[in-house]
Amino acid sequence: MTRVDIKSPEALGQHIRNRRKTLGLTQQDLVNVAPFGLTFYSDLENGKGTAQLGKTLAAIRMLGLRFEISSSDDPQEARKCG
């Protein structure tokens, strides 16, 4: 399993795009199997920060990816934003 440290909507979108392409899928292929429109997938892959979380998590699962959250043991690291 490969782990990727995602720190921005743009990085998440790029990772999702790469996975979709690795699977040989188009955005239209995803639209055909999920109730989300082409605009959603385009916005997600382009790192639009307002992409809906529920839809984003569903898209992640559809591509065979997992979303995990971990915490830092360093209190200073936890206070950093961005």
N, C-alpha and C positions, 0 to 999 in steps of 0.2 A: 504494500500500500504506500502510495506517495502522499506526503503531507505538504500542503502549500499554505504559507502564512499570508492571508488576505488582509490588506490594510486599507483598502479603498473600494468604492463601488466599481471603479474602472478596472482594478485588478480582478475583482470577482467576475465582471463581465468578460474580461479577456480569458480567464480560466474556463468559463462556461463555453465561450465561443470555440476555444481550442478543443475541448472535449467533444462538442457537437461535431466539429470537423473531423476529429479522429474517428468518430463513429460513422462517418460518411453521411451525415444527415444535413439537410438544409433547414432553415428556419421554417419553411413551409411544411416540411415533414413533421416538425413538432406541432405546428398549428393543426395538422390533420389528426393528431392523436390526443390533443389536450384542448380544453375549452378556453384557450387564451389566444388573442389575436396576434397577428404579425407585428404590430406596433409594440406590444409588450416585449416580445423576444428581441426586437431591434433595440429598444430602450435598455433592456437588461444587459445585452452584450456590449452596448456602448457606455455602460457605467452610469446610467441615469440614476441619481440617488433617490428618486421618488418611486422606484419600482416597488410594487406591493410585496411585502414580506411573504405572505402566504403563497402567492403565485411563484415567487422566487424559489422558495423551498420546494415547491412541487416540481418546478423545472429542474432543480438540482437532483431530486430523486429520479425523475424521468431519464436523466442522463447517466444514472448509475453512480452518482457522486454522493458523498455524505457531508453534512454540515456539522461541525463540532465546535464547541466553545471551550477554551481552557483559560485558566486564570494564572496570573503571575504571582509568585510568592513574594515578589519585591514590591513593597508599598509605594515606592517612588514610581515604579513602572506603571502601577495601577492608576496613578494620578495623571499620567500623560494623556493628552488628547491628540489623535491624528497620527 
